[in-house]
C-alpha cells in the first residue's frame, strides 16, 4: 500500500455549463443549464448558480425549468467539450504515463509513475500547478484530490469542489471516512444503501463495526469483502492507462423482484436514458443496443439489435430497448435489468445537430416558441421582416453562428420562423441581441471559438 498521497483525481467543475459561461460573457455569474431541451430531456450539467435553485444533473428538464425559470437553457456542444477535454488530458499525460480517464471531465493520475510526486509536499505542488495550468490553457477550473488510493482521491476532489485542492494524508483515512455515509463508498448505490440502512448500517464506521461476515451475509460474498476493505480505507485498485471503450452500459439490481410488466418497461426506459447520458459523457455513439434481464430464477438473458448507423439519441435507444423487451418472458419476476450500447463510434457534431433539428421541427409543428429563457433581454433589436413559413435550417439554442455583418455570436433561441442571436465571443464584453428570419442568408452555423485566445483547437468541417 502506498505511503504517500500520489494518486490524483481531477474533476472539472460543472464542466459543460462552465465551458458555456466561458464562451458567452453574458452568461457569466448566471444560472446555466445544459441538456436536452425537449419534453423528455434531462439535465446534463447545471452551473453552480443554477444549483442554488435545486437543479442538478440527471434531473428532468421540465423540473429544472420549474425550479429555475430564468436560467439559460442550452443544447450541448460536444465539439467544444471534447476539444477542451483533450487539452486537459494532454496536461495530465504530461504528468504521468498512467492516466485513467473516466469521462470527458474526470480522470485519475498516478503521479508516482511519472516521477511527478513522491511525498505529500511534491504531490501538493503538482496538484497546484495542474490547476493553474488548466486555468491558463482552458480558462476553466478543476478540483483536485490527492490521496494514497483511488477511492480516497475521488473523495478528496469532492471535498475540494469547487475550484480547490484537498490532500488526504496517509494515516488519517479511517478518521475521515468513519462518519461518512455508506453511499460515499464506490459500488454503494441506492439499492445497496437502502439494504444496509434497513440493517441499521448508515455510516462507514458502522460497516467496519458490522464485520466482514455480516456484510457477506447482507450483500453477497464479492460485494461484502470489497465493502469491508474499503471501510477500512483499503483500496488497492491501480490507475489503469486509457483503453479503448468497447461498450457503455448501466444496470440495476432490485431488492424485490419486479412482477408488473409495465414497471419493467418503465425501468428499461429509465436505464436507456442513463446509458445514453453515459454514452454522451464519453463523447461516443453506438450501433448495437443490448438488453440484459436476470429473472427470478437467476437465469440471465441478453438480446441485442443493431441499427443502420451509430446513435446517441435517447429516443432511438429507448425504442430499441422496448422492442427487445417484447421478446423476453418476464413471468415470475425480474431481479436485474440492464441496457447497453456497443459498436461504438466517436461522437459526431452531425449527431447532435440531427437531434436538435428534430426537436426544433417538432416544436415548430406544434406552434410553440422555443425562445431561450434568459433574464438579460433588454436591448434586443427586432429586425423588421414579414412572417416567414417554417425554414429548413435549424438553430440549436447555445450553438455558434456567424453573421456577415455582425460577426460571431450564439443562438439564444428560435421558433416561429425567427432566430435570436447574441453577438459576443469568449474575449469580448457581453454582446447585443438581434433577431433574424431563420432563412436569412447572411447567417450561418459556425465552429466554436477557443475559450482562451490563441489556444489551438482541433477544428472539424471548416
Secondary structure, DSSP 8 states (H G I E B T S, - for coil): --SS--EEEEEETTHHHHHHHHH-GGGTTS-EEEE--STT-BEEEE-HHHHTTT--TT-BHHHHHHH-TTSEEE---HHHHHHHHHHHHHHHHHH-S-EEEEETTEEEEETGGGTS-SSHHHHHHHHHHHHHHHHHHHS--EEEEEESSHHHHHHHHHHH-SS-EEE--TT-HHHHHHTSBGGGSTT--HHHHHHHHHTT--BHHHHHHH-HHHHHHHH-HHHHHHHHHHHTT-------------EEEEEEEEEEEE--HHHHHHHHHHHHHHHHHHHHHTTEEEEEEEEEEEETTS-EEEEEEEEEEEE--HHHHHHHHHHHHHTS--TT-EEEEEEEEEEEEE--HHHHHHHHHHHHHHHHHTT--B----S--TT-EE---------S----TT-EEEETTTEEEEEEEEETTEEEEEE--TTS---EEEEEETT-TTEEE-----SSTT--------
